[in-house]
Structures are given as structure tokens and as C-alpha cells.
């Protein structure tokens, strides 16, 4: 289910309001260049930091090096949510 569908569903529940989408983002982690390994981390509050190229992160119980970070914009209406694609490798 897309983020837009989830938010629309939540906003229609009694007492629920849509979050401020200005800070929201998706962080997509890809391991060793394999698109089938992608993990999506949805950050609705904008409080999670995006790893920088050349830095190291701990994920899946391993240490990974960030080799590239791309930023795209989701064009799904009614929200434009930045998507940060983080390419990781454990071969360093």
C-alpha cells in the first residue's frame, strides 16, 4: 500500500488528522546494488537523518559503507515526499 493510501485511510478515521508532510521522507536502503534487497524506512516526522556518502551505518547486524545517495521526489498526489535512495556495500 502506498504512503498516500495509508495517509488517506488514516485521515478518514475519527479523530485522526494528516501529519505535516513538509518534514516527511522515505529512506530506501539498497544492499550491494541488488534491487531485490531494498528496505524502505518511512520517516513521517522528519527526525531520522539520511546517511552521507562515505559514512558507515549499522544495518542487518552488519557494518555497511554508504557509496551513493540519490534524492528523488515522489509525484504521488496529494503529497510530494522526498525519497532518499541510499546505496550500501559491505565490500570495503
PyMOL commands that set and color helices and strands:
alter all, ss='L'
color gray80, all
select helices_A, chain A and resi 3-11
alter helices_A, ss='H'
color red, helices_A
select strands_A, chain A and resi 25-31+34-43+56-59+62-73+82-89
alter strands_A, ss='S'
color yellow, strands_A
deselect
rebuild
show_as cartoon
